Amino acid sequence: MTSKFSRLVRPAVLSALLWLPAASAQEAPFEDPDSLALSRTLSVGIAAGLMRFDTNFKFTDRDTGRSLFLDAEGTMELPEVRTIPLIYGYWRPSSKHGLGFGYFSVRRDSELVAIDRNFGDLSLDGRATLTDDTRFYALTYNYTFFQDSRAFLFASFGIKAIDLEYQFDAAGVLSLDGEPIESGVYSETLDQFAPIPLIGIDAWFALTHKWSFGARAAFVAGDVSDVRAVITESSIRAKYAFNENIGLIMGINYFDGDITINDTDRKTEINYGLDGLLLGIDVGF
């Protein structure tokens, strides 16, 4: 999708890629491997993410087969791009083992008035609102299976938990599958906490004492209770160390989740996608 977001991001990424080789060429070669940020025992960070969202939902009544479909950024016009704060951390008590965590949340809302639209089997001539209040949690155990003075590779096993809260309200002239709704109001609520196991692999490489680069890929497909999920997650990161303890972290993140929730009376299908840029400060000891 070519968007305003893409036109803003591409020049920034290209500028960074052109600047990095020139900056790294001025760095001295390695002498002391222990000075690497890669060998830190504890690190925490805060960052801001410029994220683009692409989400949609389908709610299907099991008795009638009627469904409500919401294209959050399309027909409901939720803000597509948001700047959101993130926190993360990593504890590495030994050369082989580590624990990581992360958290961020997003809140978006939209209000549409005097609209004439269809949302799946629901037809509306009137007013509609949609609120998104979603939180993401991550907790991982990491096992390092390769390490030398410049790089390490580790496998991660953990939980990616998504706490979804969506509220849709409509009022006006309404019909569901052609049948008028006499009350003139319709609401749909999604309130679901979905802890999903995630398996991934991470790699970090230190180009110089100042610059290091990392990449991550993670995937899961499976069922947990009444929730089925297929999740793909990836990122590319660069880090510039101001000194032994403080660094600047930059990155590009991608997340896509297809989640199906099978309740007794309703089937809920969710596609939650986001991608964007990350910029933050990392402190390690």
Buried (B, 14 or more C-beta within 10 A) or exposed (E): EEEEBEEEBEEEEEEBEEEBEEBBEEEEEBEEEEBBBBBBEEBBBBBBBBBBBBBBBBBBBEEEEBBBBBBBBEBBBBBBBBEBEBEBBBBBEEEEEBBBBBBBEBEBEBEBEEBEBEBBBBBBEBBBBBBBBBBBBBBBBBEBEEBEEBBBBBBBEBBBBBBBBBBBBBBBEBBBEEEEBEEEEBEBEBEBEBBBEBEBBBBBBBBBBBBBBBBBBBEBEEEEEBBBBBBBBBBBBBBBBEEBEEBBBBBBBBBBBBBBBBEEEBBBBBBBBBBBBBBBBBBBE
